């Protein structure tokens, strides 16, 4: 039975020599091996062209369909920092009109749509990481975006463009949600206020007054991502105030606000069990945002995602306040920023 990409990735991950490979060994032992399994013929120099000339420079590999360049791949040794080389690769692609590119040090693959507008970093649409991502996830992504079949059919570029559009829609919608909620809080809709009041009365037998409902809505705005700049007045107005069910019985301490993406904890856990990784975006009280990679290999179907996160040393009661953290946003897909 032919070797799969997942099997090859598992073998590469377990190789003790991986960190010590030089550039030539990385090309031979990792890059060409994965390309071969993905349907490219590394022995056909008209299909996988090594040291392809672009002006007075060379790109490590050009994957060609007939006489057209389909993908440029630049390879560095595993210990190399890829950020220092993305501009050079994308300039090659721009000169040749190449729609898809990969920058890799063997263990990490950065995939680009070079002809997109914007910064070099902004043209990166996906990261494939052989060490931190599950082999089946690596295989799925490698086949989807770099297989000979999907590139020759145009599906690879289409899928990449759809992914970028999806990420852009999420970003735009996230900002619009904040603005929509701010407008509702500024001028509460009478129907919405009545609905909240009537539902509260049905649950407990007492009807809250208008001021109580408006205060509740103003406190709930902080459950949405803080993606829009706020004036000093509004930032003071929307400073996080814990709701009753979020408050712990330990002095004035309360639980760290955590937003999941996808928002349903069961859906999030189901996806997390498949990807074995997520990204944690920490928002600080000075406006900083720090993204951390979460390797979630020990999670199981019985795990509680929220409690698992809050049990981390930095997110425990008292510690996150000391560090200046105000909220977490945890997502399966890496943030674009």
N, C-alpha and C positions, 0 to 999 in steps of 0.2 A: 504494500500500500504506500502511495507517495507521501512524503513528509508534509505536514501542514505547517502553516506559519506559527500557530500556537505551540506546536511541538518544538519548532526551531527556537522560538522565543524562550521557552522553558529551559532549553539546553544552553542558550546564550546567557541567561540570567544566572545559571548555576556554574558558569565558567569562572574559575578563580583568576584566570589571566585577563579577564575583561578590562579592568582598570589600567592594565599595563600595555594594552595594544597600541601600536603606532598607527599612523594614518593608512599605510598600505595594508596592514593586517585587518584593520577595520573595514576597508573596502572589500577585501577578499573574503573574510570570514563572516561578515554580517550583512553588508549592503548588497553585494551580488547574490548572496544566498537567499535573502528575503525577496529580492527582485525576481530571481529564478522561480521561486515557489509561486510568486504572484503572476507568473505567466510570461515574463520577459526572458529572452534568450541572451544570456551574457556572452555567449560565444559568437553571436552575430554582431559584428562591429558596425553594421549599418542600422541596427535596432538599438543596441546599447553602446553608445559611442563614448569611449573614454577620452579624457583630456580634450574636450570639444573647444575649438578656438572661437572666441568672441572678441573681435577687434585684436588687440595685442595681448589679451589675457586668455585664460582657459578655465572652463568649468569642469569639474571632475567627471560628470556623466551627463549626456544628453540622451533622453529616451525619445526615439523618433518613430513616427508613423509614416512610412514611405519616405518622402523627402522633407517632411515637416517636423520641426522640433515640438514635442508635446510636453516634456517635463525636463527641467534642469535640476540636477542634484549636486550639492556641494557637501563634501565629506571632510570631517575633522576627527582627530583622535578622541577617545572617550573622555579624556581629562580636559578637553578644550572648552572654553566658554563660547557658546554659539552667538551670543549677542554681538560679538566683535566682527561677525562675518555676514550678517543678514543683508546689510546695505549693498555689499559687493555682489552677492548672488542676485538680488532683486534688480540691480542695475543691468546685469547680464540679461535677465529675462525681459526687461523693458526694452533693451536695444533690439532683441530678437522677436519681440511680440509673443513670448511664451506665457501661456495662461496659468500654468501650475508649476510650483517649485517646492523642493524639500531641502532643508538644511539639517544635517545630522552629524552626531558624533558617535553613531552606532547605537548607543543606549537611548538617546532622545532624538525624536524626529519632529521638526517644526515644519508645518505645511502652510504654504502661502498661495494666495491669489495675487500674483505680482502686478497685474494691470488695474487693480482697484485704486481709486483715489485715496489720498491720505498718507499718513506716516508709514515708514517701513514696518514698524511694530504692528500698526493697525491692519496690515495686509495679512498677518498671520491668522488663520482661522481655526487651527487645531494643533494640539500637541499629542504625539504618540510617545509614550514612555515605556520602554521594555522592562524597566526595573520596578516601577511603582504600579503599573496597570496590569490587570489580569491578562494572561496570554490570549484568552478568547476575545477580550475586548481589543487587544492589539491586532489580532487577526481580522476582526470585523472592520476596524478602521483602515487597516493597511489595504485590504481587498477593495473596500469602498472607494478609496481615493487614489490608490497607486497601482492597482492591478492593470495589466495590459488590456484586459477585456473592457473594463469600465472606462479607461482613458480613451481607448479607440472608439468606443460608442458615444463618448461625450458625457456619460453619466457621472463620471468623477467630478468634472468641473461644475456640472449642474447641481450635484449634491452639495458641493462646497459653497456655491453661490446661495443655495437655499439655506444652508446653515448660517451663513453670514446675515442673510435677510432676517432669519428667525431671531438671531442674537440682537440685531438692530431693532426689530419690532419689540422684543422684550425690554430693551433699554428705553425706547420711546414710551412704551406703555407704562413702564414703571414710573417714569417721570410724570406722565399724564395722570396716573392714579393719585400721586401726591397732590398735584394741582387741583384735581377734581375734589379730593377730600378737603383740601384747604378752603375751596369755595363753599362746600357744604357746611363746614364748620363756621366760616365767616357769616354766612346767611343761611341758617338751617332751614331746609325745606319743611313746610308745614305738614305735609303728608308723612314725611319720614319721622318727624318729631311725634306726631300723633300715633304712628305705628309703634314706635318704641314705648311710648307711654301706655298704650292699650295692652301691649304684650306684657309689660312689667306688671300692670294691674292684674292681668289674668293669672300670672304666676304667683304673685304674693298677696293680692287683695288690696294693695294700696297703689294709687296712681301718682307717679312723680310729677312735680311741677315743671314748667318749661325751663327754668334756670338749671334744675338738676340734670335734665336731659342734655342741655347744651354743654354743661360742664363735662358730662360723661363723654360726649362726642369729641370735645376738645382734647381730652386725655387719650382717647383711643387713636387719635391721629398719629401718635408716636409708634403705633404698631406697624405703620407703613415705612418702607425704606426712605431714608433721608437723602434723596438724590437731587433736590432742588435747593438753591441757596435761599436762606431765610433772612429777613431783616432782623435786627437786634430785638425789636419788639415781638416779632413772631417767634424767634428762637426762644425768648424768655417765656412766651405763652405756651409753646409746645414742649418745654422741658419735661422730660419723662416723669410722670407721677404714677406709681404703681396702683393698679386696680385691686379691689379687695381680694380676688381669688389669686393674685400674684404675690401677695404679701406673706412672708414667712413670720412665724411667731418667735422671732429672735430680735428683740429691740426694734430698730427701725429698718432692718435689713429686708430686702426683697429679692426675688429671683432675677437673674440676668435675662433680659428680653432676647428671645431667639426666634428668628424667622427662617422657615424651611422653604426650599424651592426644589421640587414641588411642595406645596404647603401642607398637604395631608400627610401626617406622620407615617401612616401605613404605606402610602404610595412611595414616600421618600425612602423608607426602610427597604421596600421591595427592590427599588432601583439600586440602592446602595449595596445590597447583597450581590447584585450582578456586577457593578463596576468596581466595588471594593475601594473606592476613593471618592472624596468630595473636597470642596474648597470652603474654607471658613473665612468670611470677611469680617474683621473686627472694626467697629466704628468707635473712635475715641472722643472724649469730651472736647478736644481741641480741633476736631474736624478731620483728623487723620483717619485713613482707612488702610488696614494691613491685611493682606490675604495670606492664609496659611493652608498648606496641602494636608489633607486628612487621609492617612492610610488606615482604612477601616477593615483590615483583614480579620479581626476578631469578632466582628459583629455577627449576630445570628438572628434567626426569626423571632426569638424571645427577647431580643434587646430593646431597650427603650432609648431612642435616639436622643431625646431632650435630656433625660437624666444622665445618659452617658457623657454628653457634652458638659453638663453642669458639674460633673464629678471631676473634671480636669482641674489640676492645681490652679491655673490662671483664671478659671471661671467659677471657682468656689466662692461662697458667700464671704464678703469682706475683701477678698483678693482682687476681684475684678473692679470693685470701686477704687481700691488703692492704686491699681494700674491705670485708672481713668477710662476703662472700657464702658461704653453705654449700651451697646447692643451687638448681636451677632447675626449675620446672614449666612446660612449654610446652603450651598447649592451643589448639585451633581455636576453641572457643567462649569468650567473655570470662568471667572469674571473676565471680561475683555480688557478692562482697564489694568 
